[in-house]
Amino acid sequence: MKGGFPGMPNMMKQIQKMQEDMAKAQQQLGNLTVSEEAGGGMIKATVNGNKELISLVIDPSVINADEKEILEDLVVAAVNKAIASATKLAEEEMQKVTKGMLPPGLNIPGF
């Protein structure tokens, strides 16, 4: 028997296409955004699919020097919620690319 596994060239093409699709999806994640709020909407954080903070909106009514720590906590909460949503968005987008390519239950970081 010559030359190894007969399905190897086709498998390699599929892997190469998946890598290209993943690279394209990762680039597109920078264009997708999610927004989350804290403090009943007084703080709004927007994060892109690459988990980068894009904007932070603070309602002027919560800006009070005497309540600085509360404001800081609300900002942290809004940003963390937005990052969690961006993480979920990125995972969903990558699953679209890898669907059918990886066996169920196989968890590979970045796939």
PDB file as gemmi writes it, atoms N, CA and C in Angstrom:
CRYST1    1.000    1.000    1.000  90.00  90.00  90.00 P 1                      
ATOM      1  N   MET A   1       0.836  -1.172   0.000  1.00  0.00           N  
ATOM      2  CA  MET A   1       0.000   0.000   0.000  1.00  0.00           C  
ATOM      3  C   MET A   1       0.886   1.242   0.000  1.00  0.00           C  
ATOM      4  N   LYS A   2       0.588   2.124  -0.877  1.00  0.00           N  
ATOM      5  CA  LYS A   2       1.405   3.305  -1.053  1.00  0.00           C  
ATOM      6  C   LYS A   2       0.725   4.557  -0.508  1.00  0.00           C  
ATOM      7  N   GLY A   3       1.521   5.462   0.020  1.00  0.00           N  
ATOM      8  CA  GLY A   3       1.092   6.832   0.219  1.00  0.00           C  
ATOM      9  C   GLY A   3       0.147   7.158   1.351  1.00  0.00           C  
ATOM     10  N   GLY A   4      -0.019   6.365   2.358  1.00  0.00           N  
ATOM     11  CA  GLY A   4      -0.752   6.787   3.549  1.00  0.00           C  
ATOM     12  C   GLY A   4      -2.268   6.734   3.436  1.00  0.00           C  
ATOM     13  N   PHE A   5      -2.920   7.667   4.069  1.00  0.00           N  
ATOM     14  CA  PHE A   5      -4.365   7.717   4.237  1.00  0.00           C  
ATOM     15  C   PHE A   5      -5.030   8.327   2.998  1.00  0.00           C  
ATOM     16  N   PRO A   6      -5.954   7.598   2.326  1.00  0.00           N  
ATOM     17  CA  PRO A   6      -6.547   8.098   1.083  1.00  0.00           C  
ATOM     18  C   PRO A   6      -7.368   9.383   1.243  1.00  0.00           C  
ATOM     19  N   GLY A   7      -7.997   9.596   2.376  1.00  0.00           N  
ATOM     20  CA  GLY A   7      -8.822  10.793   2.551  1.00  0.00           C  
ATOM     21  C   GLY A   7      -8.055  12.007   3.042  1.00  0.00           C  
ATOM     22  N   MET A   8      -6.758  11.874   3.211  1.00  0.00           N  
ATOM     23  CA  MET A   8      -5.940  12.937   3.783  1.00  0.00           C  
ATOM     24  C   MET A   8      -5.982  14.243   2.974  1.00  0.00           C  
ATOM     25  N   PRO A   9      -5.838  14.228   1.659  1.00  0.00           N  
ATOM     26  CA  PRO A   9      -5.878  15.509   0.922  1.00  0.00           C  
ATOM     27  C   PRO A   9      -7.193  16.257   1.131  1.00  0.00           C  
ATOM     28  N   ASN A  10      -8.307  15.539   1.132  1.00  0.00           N  
ATOM     29  CA  ASN A  10      -9.600  16.182   1.339  1.00  0.00           C  
ATOM     30  C   ASN A  10      -9.703  16.747   2.753  1.00  0.00           C  
ATOM     31  N   MET A  11      -9.218  15.991   3.732  1.00  0.00           N  
ATOM     32  CA  MET A  11      -9.244  16.447   5.117  1.00  0.00           C  
ATOM     33  C   MET A  11      -8.386  17.697   5.277  1.00  0.00           C  
ATOM     34  N   MET A  12      -7.245  17.725   4.638  1.00  0.00           N  
ATOM     35  CA  MET A  12      -6.359  18.890   4.733  1.00  0.00           C  
ATOM     36  C   MET A  12      -7.024  20.123   4.124  1.00  0.00           C  
ATOM     37  N   LYS A  13      -7.747  19.949   3.010  1.00  0.00           N  
ATOM     38  CA  LYS A  13      -8.468  21.064   2.393  1.00  0.00           C  
ATOM     39  C   LYS A  13      -9.529  21.594   3.342  1.00  0.00           C  
ATOM     40  N   GLN A  14     -10.239  20.682   4.019  1.00  0.00           N  
ATOM     41  CA  GLN A  14     -11.276  21.097   4.960  1.00  0.00           C  
ATOM     42  C   GLN A  14     -10.670  21.859   6.136  1.00  0.00           C  
ATOM     43  N   ILE A  15      -9.560  21.385   6.636  1.00  0.00           N  
ATOM     44  CA  ILE A  15      -8.885  22.050   7.754  1.00  0.00           C  
ATOM     45  C   ILE A  15      -8.403  23.435   7.331  1.00  0.00           C  
ATOM     46  N   GLN A  16      -7.839  23.535   6.135  1.00  0.00           N  
ATOM     47  CA  GLN A  16      -7.360  24.823   5.643  1.00  0.00           C  
ATOM     48  C   GLN A  16      -8.523  25.800   5.488  1.00  0.00           C  
ATOM     49  N   LYS A  17      -9.654  25.324   4.953  1.00  0.00           N  
ATOM     50  CA  LYS A  17     -10.827  26.188   4.790  1.00  0.00           C  
ATOM     51  C   LYS A  17     -11.338  26.644   6.157  1.00  0.00           C  
ATOM     52  N   MET A  18     -11.371  25.728   7.130  1.00  0.00           N  
ATOM     53  CA  MET A  18     -11.836  26.081   8.461  1.00  0.00           C  
ATOM     54  C   MET A  18     -10.917  27.142   9.070  1.00  0.00           C  
ATOM     55  N   GLN A  19      -9.612  27.004   8.888  1.00  0.00           N  
ATOM     56  CA  GLN A  19      -8.670  27.997   9.419  1.00  0.00           C  
ATOM     57  C   GLN A  19      -8.901  29.359   8.771  1.00  0.00           C  
ATOM     58  N   GLU A  20      -9.132  29.364   7.461  1.00  0.00           N  
ATOM     59  CA  GLU A  20      -9.399  30.621   6.764  1.00  0.00           C  
ATOM     60  C   GLU A  20     -10.703  31.244   7.259  1.00  0.00           C  
ATOM     61  N   ASP A  21     -11.742  30.409   7.414  1.00  0.00           N  
ATOM     62  CA  ASP A  21     -13.037  30.894   7.901  1.00  0.00           C  
ATOM     63  C   ASP A  21     -12.922  31.435   9.323  1.00  0.00           C  
ATOM     64  N   MET A  22     -12.118  30.770  10.154  1.00  0.00           N  
ATOM     65  CA  MET A  22     -11.934  31.235  11.532  1.00  0.00           C  
ATOM     66  C   MET A  22     -11.206  32.581  11.561  1.00  0.00           C  
ATOM     67  N   ALA A  23     -10.202  32.737  10.731  1.00  0.00           N  
ATOM     68  CA  ALA A  23      -9.472  34.008  10.675  1.00  0.00           C  
ATOM     69  C   ALA A  23     -10.403  35.130  10.230  1.00  0.00           C  
ATOM     70  N   LYS A  24     -11.246  34.837   9.252  1.00  0.00           N  
ATOM     71  CA  LYS A  24     -12.207  35.818   8.761  1.00  0.00           C  
ATOM     72  C   LYS A  24     -13.220  36.165   9.863  1.00  0.00           C  
ATOM     73  N   ALA A  25     -13.696  35.155  10.568  1.00  0.00           N  
ATOM     74  CA  ALA A  25     -14.660  35.378  11.649  1.00  0.00           C  
ATOM     75  C   ALA A  25     -14.038  36.210  12.765  1.00  0.00           C  
ATOM     76  N   GLN A  26     -12.782  35.954  13.094  1.00  0.00           N  
ATOM     77  CA  GLN A  26     -12.107  36.727  14.147  1.00  0.00           C  
ATOM     78  C   GLN A  26     -11.978  38.192  13.748  1.00  0.00           C  
ATOM     79  N   GLN A  27     -11.706  38.451  12.463  1.00  0.00           N  
ATOM     80  CA  GLN A  27     -11.624  39.830  11.992  1.00  0.00           C  
ATOM     81  C   GLN A  27     -12.993  40.503  12.104  1.00  0.00           C  
ATOM     82  N   GLN A  28     -14.041  39.773  11.754  1.00  0.00           N  
ATOM     83  CA  GLN A  28     -15.387  40.328  11.782  1.00  0.00           C  
ATOM     84  C   GLN A  28     -15.870  40.586  13.207  1.00  0.00           C  
ATOM     85  N   LEU A  29     -15.331  39.860  14.177  1.00  0.00           N  
ATOM     86  CA  LEU A  29     -15.729  40.081  15.564  1.00  0.00           C  
ATOM     87  C   LEU A  29     -15.448  41.512  16.015  1.00  0.00           C  
ATOM     88  N   GLY A  30     -14.442  42.121  15.455  1.00  0.00           N  
ATOM     89  CA  GLY A  30     -14.129  43.508  15.800  1.00  0.00           C  
ATOM     90  C   GLY A  30     -15.220  44.468  15.376  1.00  0.00           C  
ATOM     91  N   ASN A  31     -16.048  44.060  14.412  1.00  0.00           N  
ATOM     92  CA  ASN A  31     -17.132  44.913  13.933  1.00  0.00           C  
ATOM     93  C   ASN A  31     -18.440  44.676  14.677  1.00  0.00           C  
ATOM     94  N   LEU A  32     -18.531  43.586  15.436  1.00  0.00           N  
ATOM     95  CA  LEU A  32     -19.745  43.278  16.184  1.00  0.00           C  
ATOM     96  C   LEU A  32     -19.626  43.858  17.584  1.00  0.00           C  
ATOM     97  N   THR A  33     -20.717  44.420  18.088  1.00  0.00           N  
ATOM     98  CA  THR A  33     -20.683  45.003  19.428  1.00  0.00           C  
ATOM     99  C   THR A  33     -21.856  44.500  20.264  1.00  0.00           C  
ATOM    100  N   VAL A  34     -21.657  44.517  21.553  1.00  0.00           N  
ATOM    101  CA  VAL A  34     -22.711  44.242  22.524  1.00  0.00           C  
ATOM    102  C   VAL A  34     -22.664  45.337  23.576  1.00  0.00           C  
ATOM    103  N   SER A  35     -23.831  45.685  24.092  1.00  0.00           N  
ATOM    104  CA  SER A  35     -23.918  46.705  25.139  1.00  0.00           C  
ATOM    105  C   SER A  35     -24.632  46.112  26.336  1.00  0.00           C  
ATOM    106  N   GLU A  36     -24.173  46.477  27.494  1.00  0.00           N  
ATOM    107  CA  GLU A  36     -24.790  46.048  28.751  1.00  0.00           C  
ATOM    108  C   GLU A  36     -24.881  47.257  29.675  1.00  0.00           C  
ATOM    109  N   GLU A  37     -25.849  47.187  30.583  1.00  0.00           N  
ATOM    110  CA  GLU A  37     -26.090  48.301  31.491  1.00  0.00           C  
ATOM    111  C   GLU A  37     -25.964  47.861  32.943  1.00  0.00           C  
ATOM    112  N   ALA A  38     -25.771  48.843  33.795  1.00  0.00           N  
ATOM    113  CA  ALA A  38     -25.776  48.627  35.240  1.00  0.00           C  
ATOM    114  C   ALA A  38     -26.454  49.839  35.874  1.00  0.00           C  
ATOM    115  N   GLY A  39     -26.934  49.652  37.095  1.00  0.00           N  
ATOM    116  CA  GLY A  39     -27.575  50.761  37.789  1.00  0.00           C  
ATOM    117  C   GLY A  39     -28.851  51.211  37.115  1.00  0.00           C  
ATOM    118  N   GLY A  40     -29.610  50.250  36.586  1.00  0.00           N  
ATOM    119  CA  GLY A  40     -30.875  50.598  35.940  1.00  0.00           C  
ATOM    120  C   GLY A  40     -30.693  51.433  34.683  1.00  0.00           C  
ATOM    121  N   GLY A  41     -29.598  51.242  34.001  1.00  0.00           N  
ATOM    122  CA  GLY A  41     -29.345  51.955  32.752  1.00  0.00           C  
ATOM    123  C   GLY A  41     -28.536  53.228  32.925  1.00  0.00           C  
ATOM    124  N   MET A  42     -28.108  53.510  34.141  1.00  0.00           N  
ATOM    125  CA  MET A  42     -27.330  54.734  34.364  1.00  0.00           C  
ATOM    126  C   MET A  42     -25.916  54.619  33.814  1.00  0.00           C  
ATOM    127  N   ILE A  43     -25.428  53.396  33.683  1.00  0.00           N  
ATOM    128  CA  ILE A  43     -24.105  53.142  33.123  1.00  0.00           C  
ATOM    129  C   ILE A  43     -24.297  52.171  31.966  1.00  0.00           C  
ATOM    130  N   LYS A  44     -23.731  52.498  30.816  1.00  0.00           N  
ATOM    131  CA  LYS A  44     -23.844  51.623  29.644  1.00  0.00           C  
ATOM    132  C   LYS A  44     -22.454  51.409  29.053  1.00  0.00           C  
ATOM    133  N   ALA A  45     -22.057  50.136  28.954  1.00  0.00           N  
ATOM    134  CA  ALA A  45     -20.748  49.786  28.388  1.00  0.00           C  
ATOM    135  C   ALA A  45     -20.970  49.036  27.081  1.00  0.00           C  
ATOM    136  N   THR A  46     -20.199  49.384  26.073  1.00  0.00           N  
ATOM    137  CA  THR A  46     -20.257  48.700  24.778  1.00  0.00           C  
ATOM    138  C   THR A  46     -18.889  48.103  24.501  1.00  0.00           C  
ATOM    139  N   VAL A  47     -18.905  46.798  24.182  1.00  0.00           N  
ATOM    140  CA  VAL A  47     -17.686  46.039  23.938  1.00  0.00           C  
ATOM    141  C   VAL A  47     -17.816  45.370  22.584  1.00  0.00           C  
ATOM    142  N   ASN A  48     -16.699  45.277  21.838  1.00  0.00           N  
ATOM    143  CA  ASN A  48     -16.763  44.572  20.556  1.00  0.00           C  
ATOM    144  C   ASN A  48     -16.493  43.084  20.765  1.00  0.00           C  
ATOM    145  N   GLY A  49     -16.607  42.324  19.692  1.00  0.00           N  
ATOM    146  CA  GLY A  49     -16.416  40.879  19.755  1.00  0.00           C  
ATOM    147  C   GLY A  49     -15.005  40.460  20.116  1.00  0.00           C  
ATOM    148  N   ASN A  50     -14.071  41.394  20.076  1.00  0.00           N  
ATOM    149  CA  ASN A  50     -12.695  41.118  20.501  1.00  0.00           C  
ATOM    150  C   ASN A  50     -12.493  41.461  21.968  1.00  0.00           C  
ATOM    151  N   LYS A  51     -13.583  41.743  22.666  1.00  0.00           N  
ATOM    152  CA  LYS A  51     -13.588  42.054  24.100  1.00  0.00           C  
ATOM    153  C   LYS A  51     -12.846  43.354  24.412  1.00  0.00           C  
ATOM    154  N   GLU A  52     -12.960  44.315  23.504  1.00  0.00           N  
ATOM    155  CA  GLU A  52     -12.372  45.635  23.711  1.00  0.00           C  
ATOM    156  C   GLU A  52     -13.495  46.611  24.051  1.00  0.00           C  
ATOM    157  N   LEU A  53     -13.312  47.410  25.103  1.00  0.00           N  
ATOM    158  CA  LEU A  53     -14.295  48.410  25.473  1.00  0.00           C  
ATOM    159  C   LEU A  53     -14.311  49.490  24.394  1.00  0.00           C  
ATOM    160  N   ILE A  54     -15.482  49.689  23.789  1.00  0.00           N  
ATOM    161  CA  ILE A  54     -15.621  50.661  22.692  1.00  0.00           C  
ATOM    162  C   ILE A  54     -16.149  51.990  23.217  1.00  0.00           C  
ATOM    163  N   SER A  55     -17.150  51.906  24.108  1.00  0.00           N  
ATOM    164  CA  SER A  55     -17.674  53.148  24.686  1.00  0.00           C  
ATOM    165  C   SER A  55     -18.220  52.895  26.080  1.00  0.00           C  
ATOM    166  N   LEU A  56     -18.264  53.962  26.843  1.00  0.00           N  
ATOM    167  CA  LEU A  56     -18.794  53.932  28.194  1.00  0.00           C  
ATOM    168  C   LEU A  56     -19.612  55.204  28.367  1.00  0.00           C  
ATOM    169  N   VAL A  57     -20.910  55.026  28.657  1.00  0.00           N  
ATOM    170  CA  VAL A  57     -21.801  56.175  28.831  1.00  0.00           C  
ATOM    171  C   VAL A  57     -22.245  56.203  30.286  1.00  0.00           C  
ATOM    172  N   ILE A  58     -22.053  57.365  30.930  1.00  0.00           N  
ATOM    173  CA  ILE A  58     -22.430  57.538  32.328  1.00  0.00           C  
ATOM    174  C   ILE A  58     -23.465  58.654  32.399  1.00  0.00           C  
ATOM    175  N   ASP A  59     -24.628  58.314  32.924  1.00  0.00           N  
ATOM    176  CA  ASP A  59     -25.681  59.312  33.109  1.00  0.00           C  
ATOM    177  C   ASP A  59     -25.157  60.359  34.095  1.00  0.00           C  
ATOM    178  N   PRO A  60     -25.241  61.645  33.741  1.00  0.00           N  
ATOM    179  CA  PRO A  60     -24.716  62.706  34.625  1.00  0.00           C  
ATOM    180  C   PRO A  60     -25.316  62.692  36.029  1.00  0.00           C  
ATOM    181  N   SER A  61     -26.516  62.148  36.170  1.00  0.00           N  
ATOM    182  CA  SER A  61     -27.162  62.158  37.489  1.00  0.00           C  
ATOM    183  C   SER A  61     -26.447  61.273  38.507  1.00  0.00           C  
ATOM    184  N   VAL A  62     -25.599  60.342  38.045  1.00  0.00           N  
ATOM    185  CA  VAL A  62     -24.900  59.466  38.994  1.00  0.00           C  
ATOM    186  C   VAL A  62     -23.488  59.952  39.306  1.00  0.00           C  
ATOM    187  N   ILE A  63     -23.116  61.074  38.734  1.00  0.00           N  
ATOM    188  CA  ILE A  63     -21.788  61.618  39.000  1.00  0.00           C  
ATOM    189  C   ILE A  63     -21.878  62.494  40.249  1.00  0.00           C  
ATOM    190  N   ASN A  64     -21.397  61.951  41.342  1.00  0.00           N  
ATOM    191  CA  ASN A  64     -21.450  62.617  42.638  1.00  0.00           C  
ATOM    192  C   ASN A  64     -20.170  62.223  43.386  1.00  0.00           C  
ATOM    193  N   ALA A  65     -19.371  63.202  43.710  1.00  0.00           N  
ATOM    194  CA  ALA A  65     -18.083  62.937  44.358  1.00  0.00           C  
ATOM    195  C   ALA A  65     -18.247  62.154  45.657  1.00  0.00           C  
ATOM    196  N   ASP A  66     -19.363  62.337  46.340  1.00  0.00           N  
ATOM    197  CA  ASP A  66     -19.585  61.629  47.605  1.00  0.00           C  
ATOM    198  C   ASP A  66     -19.899  60.143  47.394  1.00  0.00           C  
ATOM    199  N   GLU A  67     -20.288  59.785  46.183  1.00  0.00           N  
ATOM    200  CA  GLU A  67     -20.651  58.390  45.882  1.00  0.00           C  
ATOM    201  C   GLU A  67     -19.727  57.793  44.817  1.00  0.00           C  
ATOM    202  N   LYS A  68     -18.488  58.228  44.852  1.00  0.00           N  
ATOM    203  CA  LYS A  68     -17.492  57.794  43.864  1.00  0.00           C  
ATOM    204  C   LYS A  68     -17.379  56.264  43.809  1.00  0.00           C  
ATOM    205  N   GLU A  69     -17.356  55.609  44.948  1.00  0.00           N  
ATOM    206  CA  GLU A  69     -17.192  54.147  44.983  1.00  0.00           C  
ATOM    207  C   GLU A  69     -18.382  53.430  44.350  1.00  0.00           C  
ATOM    208  N   ILE A  70     -19.576  53.959  44.549  1.00  0.00           N  
ATOM    209  CA  ILE A  70     -20.769  53.357  43.927  1.00  0.00           C  
ATOM    210  C   ILE A  70     -20.660  53.464  42.416  1.00  0.00           C  
ATOM    211  N   LEU A  71     -20.258  54.626  41.933  1.00  0.00           N  
ATOM    212  CA  LEU A  71     -20.097  54.821  40.494  1.00  0.00           C  
ATOM    213  C   LEU A  71     -19.051  53.866  39.933  1.00  0.00           C  
ATOM    214  N   GLU A  72     -17.937  53.745  40.619  1.00  0.00           N  
ATOM    215  CA  GLU A  72     -16.886  52.821  40.164  1.00  0.00           C  
ATOM    216  C   GLU A  72     -17.403  51.389  40.101  1.00  0.00           C  
ATOM    217  N   ASP A  73     -18.174  50.983  41.110  1.00  0.00           N  
ATOM    218  CA  ASP A  73     -18.739  49.633  41.118  1.00  0.00           C  
ATOM    219  C   ASP A  73     -19.702  49.426  39.952  1.00  0.00           C  
ATOM    220  N   LEU A  74     -20.516  50.431  39.647  1.00  0.00           N  
ATOM    221  CA  LEU A  74     -21.457  50.330  38.527  1.00  0.00           C  
ATOM    222  C   LEU A  74     -20.719  50.225  37.191  1.00  0.00           C  
ATOM    223  N   VAL A  75     -19.640  50.995  37.055  1.00  0.00           N  
ATOM    224  CA  VAL A  75     -18.843  50.935  35.825  1.00  0.00           C  
ATOM    225  C   VAL A  75     -18.240  49.545  35.659  1.00  0.00           C  
ATOM    226  N   VAL A  76     -17.658  49.021  36.721  1.00  0.00           N  
ATOM    227  CA  VAL A  76     -17.070  47.684  36.672  1.00  0.00           C  
ATOM    228  C   VAL A  76     -18.141  46.647  36.316  1.00  0.00           C  
ATOM    229  N   ALA A  77     -19.309  46.754  36.922  1.00  0.00           N  
ATOM    230  CA  ALA A  77     -20.389  45.794  36.654  1.00  0.00           C  
ATOM    231  C   ALA A  77     -20.824  45.851  35.194  1.00  0.00           C  
ATOM    232  N   ALA A  78     -21.015  47.052  34.661  1.00  0.00           N  
ATOM    233  CA  ALA A  78     -21.449  47.189  33.269  1.00  0.00           C  
ATOM    234  C   ALA A  78     -20.400  46.648  32.304  1.00  0.00           C  
ATOM    235  N   VAL A  79     -19.133  46.970  32.547  1.00  0.00           N  
ATOM    236  CA  VAL A  79     -18.054  46.505  31.672  1.00  0.00           C  
ATOM    237  C   VAL A  79     -17.925  44.981  31.738  1.00  0.00           C  
ATOM    238  N   ASN A  80     -17.988  44.415  32.944  1.00  0.00           N  
ATOM    239  CA  ASN A  80     -17.882  42.961  33.066  1.00  0.00           C  
ATOM    240  C   ASN A  80     -19.040  42.246  32.381  1.00  0.00           C  
ATOM    241  N   LYS A  81     -20.246  42.793  32.498  1.00  0.00           N  
ATOM    242  CA  LYS A  81     -21.397  42.198  31.818  1.00  0.00           C  
ATOM    243  C   LYS A  81     -21.208  42.259  30.301  1.00  0.00           C  
ATOM    244  N   ALA A  82     -20.707  43.380  29.813  1.00  0.00           N  
ATOM    245  CA  ALA A  82     -20.492  43.533  28.369  1.00  0.00           C  
ATOM    246  C   ALA A  82     -19.403  42.583  27.877  1.00  0.00           C  
ATOM    247  N   ILE A  83     -18.346  42.408  28.649  1.00  0.00           N  
ATOM    248  CA  ILE A  83     -17.286  41.471  28.265  1.00  0.00           C  
ATOM    249  C   ILE A  83     -17.821  40.046  28.242  1.00  0.00           C  
ATOM    250  N   ALA A  84     -18.643  39.689  29.210  1.00  0.00           N  
ATOM    251  CA  ALA A  84     -19.235  38.344  29.240  1.00  0.00           C  
ATOM    252  C   ALA A  84     -20.118  38.134  28.005  1.00  0.00           C  
ATOM    253  N   SER A  85     -20.888  39.145  27.636  1.00  0.00           N  
ATOM    254  CA  SER A  85     -21.735  39.033  26.446  1.00  0.00           C  
ATOM    255  C   SER A  85     -20.890  38.939  25.180  1.00  0.00           C  
ATOM    256  N   ALA A  86     -19.799  39.689  25.131  1.00  0.00           N  
ATOM    257  CA  ALA A  86     -18.906  39.632  23.965  1.00  0.00           C  
ATOM    258  C   ALA A  86     -18.247  38.268  23.864  1.00  0.00           C  
ATOM    259  N   THR A  87     -17.892  37.683  24.995  1.00  0.00           N  
ATOM    260  CA  THR A  87     -17.303  36.340  25.007  1.00  0.00           C  
ATOM    261  C   THR A  87     -18.289  35.330  24.446  1.00  0.00           C  
ATOM    262  N   LYS A  88     -19.529  35.424  24.890  1.00  0.00           N  
ATOM    263  CA  LYS A  88     -20.572  34.514  24.397  1.00  0.00           C  
ATOM    264  C   LYS A  88     -20.784  34.714  22.894  1.00  0.00           C  
ATOM    265  N   LEU A  89     -20.811  35.967  22.452  1.00  0.00           N  
ATOM    266  CA  LEU A  89     -20.970  36.274  21.029  1.00  0.00           C  
ATOM    267  C   LEU A  89     -19.833  35.668  20.219  1.00  0.00           C  
ATOM    268  N   ALA A  90     -18.604  35.827  20.697  1.00  0.00           N  
ATOM    269  CA  ALA A  90     -17.440  35.284  19.982  1.00  0.00           C  
ATOM    270  C   ALA A  90     -17.511  33.764  19.899  1.00  0.00           C  
ATOM    271  N   GLU A  91     -17.923  33.111  20.993  1.00  0.00           N  
ATOM    272  CA  GLU A  91     -18.044  31.655  20.987  1.00  0.00           C  
ATOM    273  C   GLU A  91     -19.096  31.203  19.979  1.00  0.00           C  
ATOM    274  N   GLU A  92     -20.225  31.917  19.930  1.00  0.00           N  
ATOM    275  CA  GLU A  92     -21.287  31.566  18.989  1.00  0.00           C  
ATOM    276  C   GLU A  92     -20.824  31.736  17.544  1.00  0.00           C  
ATOM    277  N   GLU A  93     -20.096  32.812  17.272  1.00  0.00           N  
ATOM    278  CA  GLU A  93     -19.602  33.051  15.913  1.00  0.00           C  
ATOM    279  C   GLU A  93     -18.591  31.981  15.504  1.00  0.00           C  
ATOM    280  N   MET A  94     -17.719  31.593  16.413  1.00  0.00           N  
ATOM    281  CA  MET A  94     -16.729  30.561  16.097  1.00  0.00           C  
ATOM    282  C   MET A  94     -17.388  29.193  15.922  1.00  0.00           C  
ATOM    283  N   GLN A  95     -18.446  28.930  16.675  1.00  0.00           N  
ATOM    284  CA  GLN A  95     -19.156  27.657  16.521  1.00  0.00           C  
ATOM    285  C   GLN A  95     -19.789  27.557  15.146  1.00  0.00           C  
ATOM    286  N   LYS A  96     -20.225  28.685  14.595  1.00  0.00           N  
ATOM    287  CA  LYS A  96     -20.783  28.681  13.242  1.00  0.00           C  
ATOM    288  C   LYS A  96     -19.731  28.218  12.236  1.00  0.00           C  
ATOM    289  N   VAL A  97     -18.506  28.664  12.434  1.00  0.00           N  
ATOM    290  CA  VAL A  97     -17.411  28.336  11.517  1.00  0.00           C  
ATOM    291  C   VAL A  97     -17.003  26.874  11.661  1.00  0.00           C  
ATOM    292  N   THR A  98     -16.944  26.385  12.897  1.00  0.00           N  
ATOM    293  CA  THR A  98     -16.425  25.034  13.133  1.00  0.00           C  
ATOM    294  C   THR A  98     -17.513  23.970  13.134  1.00  0.00           C  
ATOM    295  N   LYS A  99     -18.763  24.364  12.966  1.00  0.00           N  
ATOM    296  CA  LYS A  99     -19.878  23.411  13.005  1.00  0.00           C  
ATOM    297  C   LYS A  99     -19.633  22.258  12.029  1.00  0.00           C  
ATOM    298  N   GLY A 100     -19.704  21.057  12.553  1.00  0.00           N  
ATOM    299  CA  GLY A 100     -19.531  19.871  11.734  1.00  0.00           C  
ATOM    300  C   GLY A 100     -18.092  19.469  11.507  1.00  0.00           C  
ATOM    301  N   MET A 101     -17.165  20.345  11.873  1.00  0.00           N  
ATOM    302  CA  MET A 101     -15.757  20.040  11.640  1.00  0.00           C  
ATOM    303  C   MET A 101     -15.116  19.346  12.845  1.00  0.00           C  
ATOM    304  N   LEU A 102     -15.632  19.649  14.037  1.00  0.00           N  
ATOM    305  CA  LEU A 102     -15.073  19.056  15.246  1.00  0.00           C  
ATOM    306  C   LEU A 102     -16.088  18.091  15.844  1.00  0.00           C  
ATOM    307  N   PRO A 103     -15.626  16.976  16.363  1.00  0.00           N  
ATOM    308  CA  PRO A 103     -16.547  16.031  16.994  1.00  0.00           C  
ATOM    309  C   PRO A 103     -17.249  16.670  18.184  1.00  0.00           C  
ATOM    310  N   PRO A 104     -18.541  16.333  18.422  1.00  0.00           N  
ATOM    311  CA  PRO A 104     -19.256  16.903  19.561  1.00  0.00           C  
ATOM    312  C   PRO A 104     -18.521  16.625  20.867  1.00  0.00           C  
ATOM    313  N   GLY A 105     -18.515  17.619  21.730  1.00  0.00           N  
ATOM    314  CA  GLY A 105     -17.884  17.457  23.038  1.00  0.00           C  
ATOM    315  C   GLY A 105     -16.402  17.761  23.048  1.00  0.00           C  
ATOM    316  N   LEU A 106     -15.803  17.932  21.875  1.00  0.00           N  
ATOM    317  CA  LEU A 106     -14.378  18.237  21.816  1.00  0.00           C  
ATOM    318  C   LEU A 106     -14.228  19.739  22.008  1.00  0.00           C  
ATOM    319  N   ASN A 107     -13.670  20.123  23.112  1.00  0.00           N  
ATOM    320  CA  ASN A 107     -13.504  21.534  23.452  1.00  0.00           C  
ATOM    321  C   ASN A 107     -12.063  21.938  23.243  1.00  0.00           C  
ATOM    322  N   ILE A 108     -11.806  22.682  22.180  1.00  0.00           N  
ATOM    323  CA  ILE A 108     -10.472  23.184  21.907  1.00  0.00           C  
ATOM    324  C   ILE A 108     -10.540  24.702  22.016  1.00  0.00           C  
ATOM    325  N   PRO A 109      -9.760  25.306  22.903  1.00  0.00           N  
ATOM    326  CA  PRO A 109      -9.806  26.761  23.040  1.00  0.00           C  
ATOM    327  C   PRO A 109      -9.593  27.457  21.703  1.00  0.00           C  
ATOM    328  N   GLY A 110     -10.441  28.450  21.436  1.00  0.00           N  
ATOM    329  CA  GLY A 110     -10.343  29.197  20.179  1.00  0.00           C  
ATOM    330  C   GLY A 110     -11.142  28.583  19.051  1.00  0.00           C  
ATOM    331  N   PHE A 111     -11.721  27.415  19.278  1.00  0.00           N  
ATOM    332  CA  PHE A 111     -12.550  26.788  18.250  1.00  0.00           C  
ATOM    333  C   PHE A 111     -13.980  26.807  18.662  1.00  0.00           C  
TER     334      PHE A 111                                                      
END                                                                             
